[in-house]
Amino acid sequence: MIAARQSEIQGTCLVTGATGLVGNNVVRQLLARGAAVRALVRSESRVVATALTGLAVDRFSGNVVDEATLERAIDGASCVIHAAAFVHCGWRHGDEMREVNVEGTRRIARAARRAGARLVHISSVDAIGLRSDGALADEETLPGGMPEFPYLVTKRDAEAVVMEEVDRGLDAVIVNPVYMLGPWDWKPSSGRMLLEVGAGKGLFAPPGSNDFVDVRDVVAGILAALVKGRTGRRYILGGHGMSYLDAWRVMARVTGRMQPIGLAPRPCVRVAGWLGDLAVALTGREGDLNSVATTVSLIDHRYSCRRAINELGYTFRPLEDTVQDAWDWFVARGYAKAFRPALAR
């Protein structure tokens, strides 16, 4: 096991997934620290142009399954932060997720090893199991407690690929973030939950719970792992463990919407998922409503980030501050409209 590093970030860092919520925040924090940054982008699309406008980054057009592009992008880099992934909470797109999440990670890890670059692989807590006794899961918790849907399976397999390369000499750390909110969510991704509540659609919350955290705190943890993390080690980057109902109450308060009425009945949530699956069978298209998404929303996700706190100095801010900053960002860029209730007469 290679000892933890203590120096500041030096040299050039390649970031994959640089236009996503995590990747774009990584790019911005690296630049703020004076690092030289390269961004691997799939194409010069509108999202790419918008997300990277004004940022002093070297762009490499390609993707994580293009090994020749990866070799060029990593050449001379001292570190790689691998944030690119195919994310979908459902039963479909398994082949695409395996190609990007597993085989893409294999190519990234192999190229980083050959270049002598340190890798931080951004996984997900979905790759970690949940405790059946309700206690907090940690980095050593065995798989279980979640439906075996393609995203979860491919993220877990991607971690195994990284560890195979570690055995071959790769200097790599794995981080497992929880549910993230915050600014620079261009697509948007997990911020869609906040947008739904802010649009007045959060009257009945799912019965489960989750860990909620600011993406900027997660990125600070990622960069701490780059500097201090122990090779071959996992770090959960957690936050505020709370029910969806309590989280939606915070979101409603920040956005000026009516507070949630209560919890959606579990049988109704399950039926909604089955109806979503039926729609998929009829149309061939799978959206956000399906039995995976509804089943996951019924589960209590409980994680400990004690290792990251102790070894990386990881911290996270109050959730209301995160929600406010994320909402202000969405409103300022036209994703949502500020809601002001009519004055009482």
N, C-alpha and C positions, 0 to 999 in steps of 0.2 A: 504494500500500500504506500503510495507516494504521500509525503507529508503535506499538510495544508500550506498554501502559499500565503505570504504576509505582505507582499509588495502591492503597489497600486497598479491599476490597469495600464499596460504599456503596449506599444506597437499598434498594429492594425487589427480591427475586429470585424469579422464578417457576420452579418445578421441575415438569417433567412426569415421569410414571413414578415418582412419589414413594413408592410402596409397594414398588418393586422393590429388588433388592440394591444397585445403584448409586444410584438416586434416594433411597432412604431414608437411606443414608449421607451423601449430599449434603445433605439436609435437616438432619441432625443436626450436620454440621460447620459449615454456614452458621449455624445457631442458636448453636453454641458460639462463633462469632466475632462474635456480636452482630448479625447481619444480620436484616432482616425477610424472612419467607419466605411465599410463596404456594405451594400445592400443587394441581396439577390432577389430580383423581381421577375414575375412571370412574363410580363409584357409592359409596354409603355401605355397602359390604359389610363382612363380618367382618374380612377382611384389612386393609381400609382403616382400620377402627376400631382394630384391634390395632396396626398399624404406626405410626399417628400419635397413639396415646394419649399424653397428657401433653405433647405438643409444641405450642408456641405458633405454629401456622401458620394462615393463612387458607386455607380449602378452597374450591375451585371445582369443582363437580360437572359433568363433561362429559368429552370426549375430544378427541384431537388432530385428528379429522376434523370437529369441530363448530366452524366458523369464528366463529360469533357468540360462543360461550363463550370461545374463545381471545382474541378482541378484548377482552372484559370482563376476563379474567384478566391480560392483558398491560398493560392501560391503567394508566399510572403506574409501571410496573416499569422498573428501570434495566438489568436483565439477565434472561436466560432460560437455564436449563440444561435441555436437551432430552434426557431419559433414556428416554422412553417408546419402546417398540418391540415388535413381534410377533416373538418368537424361536422358531424351530423348525428343528432340524437334520434335514431330510428333503426329500422331493419334493413334499409336499402343502402346502396353505394358501397357495399363491402369490398368489391374488387378495387374500386378507385381508392378507398381508404388504405387498403393494404399496399397498393403501389406507392402512395405518397407517404403514409405514416410509417410503414415498416421498411419497404425497399428504399425509399428516399432517405430515411434515417440511416440505413445501412451504408448507402453511398456517401452521405455526409460524414459519418463516423470513420469510414475507411479513408476518405480523402484527408480528414483532419489528422488521423494517425500518420499517414504518409508525410504530411506537411510539418509534423511536429507541433501542431496547434492544440491548445487546450479547448475542450468542447464543454459547453453547458447545454444539455439537452432538456428542453422544456416539455415535460410530460403533463400529466393530469392526475388529480387525486382519484379519478375514475379507475386508474391502473392499480390502485391500492384497495384492499378489501375493507369491509366494515365489520365491526365487532358484533357478534350475535347477542352479547350481554348488555349492549347499549353503551359501553365504555368508549372512550375516545380511541379511534384507530391511530396507529403511528406507522412509521416507515417499515416496520417489520411485520405488520399485520398481513396475514395470508389472504389471497383472493377469496371473495365470497360476499354475499349480501346484496349484490347488484345483478340485474339481468345481463346476460352475456351478449350484448349487442355489439355490432362491428366496431364502433369507435372505441369502446372500452377494450375489446380484444386486441385491436391493432396498436393502441397506445401501450398496452402491457407487453405486446410482442416487440414493439420498438425499443422499450427499455432493455429487453433481453438482448437485442441486437447491439445496443451500446455496450452492454456488459461483456459481450463476446469480444468486441474490439478492445475493451479495457484489458482483457486477458492477453491480448496480443500486443499491448504496450500503449494503447490510447490513454491520454490523460483527460478524463471526463468526469463530470458531475451531473447528476439528475436532480431536477427540481419538480415538485408536484404542486402547482397552484390550485387553490379552491376557486369558488365562483367570484369572478372579478368584475368590478365596475370602475368607470373613470373616464377621463377625457381621451381624445384621439381614437375614438371608436368609430372609424370611418365607414364600416360596412353596413350597419353596425352588427355586433355579435351579441355578447351577453347583455349589452345595454338595451336590447329589445324588451327585456322585462321591465325596465324603468320606463321606456317609452310607452308600453302598454298601460302601465299604471297611470302615467302622466296623461294618457288619452282618456282616462276615466273608465278603463276596462278591468280594474282590479277590485271588484266588489267582493268576490269570493276567492280566497286564497287556497292554494293546495294544502293538504293536511301535513305535509312533511316539513323538513327543516334542512338548512344548508349552512355552510360557512361562507360569509360574504367579506370581501376585502377590496381595498383600493389597488388598482393595477399598478399605480406608481410605487406602492409599498412592495408589491410583488417584484417589480423590476429592480428596486433597490436590493431586494433579497437575491435576485439573480446575479447582480453585479457583485454582491458580497460573496456568493458561491463561486463566482469566477476567480475571485482573489483569495478567499479563505477556505473554500470547500475542499473536502478530502476526496481524492480520486476514488471513483467507484461507489460513492455514497449518495444516498437519496436525502432530499430535504423537502418536507411538506411546508409550503408557504401559505399558512392559514390566516384566519381572521376571526370575525365575530360569528360564533355559532348561535343561530337563532331560527325560529320558525319562519316559514314564508309569510305567515300572517303578520308577525312583528316587523319583518323586513318591509313588507308592503305598506305597513302603517307609516314607517319612516319615509318611504317613497311618496306616499300620498300627502304627507305633511309638507315635504319639500316642494312638491309640484302644485300644491294648492287644491288637490282633488279631495273628494269625499273619502273618509276612512273606510277600509274594507268592512263589510257587514259581518263577516265571519269566515268560517272554513267551508269549502265545498265538501259535500258529503262524499265519503270514499267510494261508495257504489257508483255515484254519478261520475266521478273522475274515471273510474275503470270503464264504464260504459262509453264515455267520450273517447277513450283510447281505442276501444273496439270499433266504434263508428269510424274513427280515423283510419284504422286498418282496412275497413270495408271500402272506404273511399279510395284508398291506395289500390286495392284489388280491382276496382272499377275503372280508375283513371290511369293507373300505372305511375302516378306521381305521388311522392311522399313529402308532405309538408311537416310543419312543427307539431301537429296534432296526430299522435299515433300511440300505440300501447307501450312503447319504450318510454316516451316522454312522460306519459301519465303515471306509469309505474315508478319511474325515478322520482316524480314529484310527491309520491306517497311515502318515500323513504326518509328516515332521519340520517343525514350525513353528518358525522361527528368525527373531527380529526384533531390531533394534537400537533402543534408546531413547536414543541419544546426544543427539539434538536436544532432547528433553525435559529431559535432565540439564543440558545446557549452557545452554539458554534459559529454562527454568522452575525450575531448581534441584530437579528431580525426584529422589526417593530411594525405596528400598523396603527393607523389613525382612526378616530371615531367614524362610524359608518355614516352618520348624518353629514359630515364634512365631505365624504366621498360622493354621496348621492347629490349633494348640492353642486359640487364641481362638475360632475358628469351631466347633470340636468342643464346647468348653465352653458356647458359646451354644446350640447345638442340644440338648445334654443338658439344660441348665437350663430349656429351653422345651418339653421333651417330644418333640422330633423324634427323639431317639435315647436309648438307655440306655447308661450307663457300663458298660464290660465289664471285669470283673476275673477273670483266669484263676484256676482253683482252685489252692490251695497244694499244692506237691509234698509227698508223704508219704514 
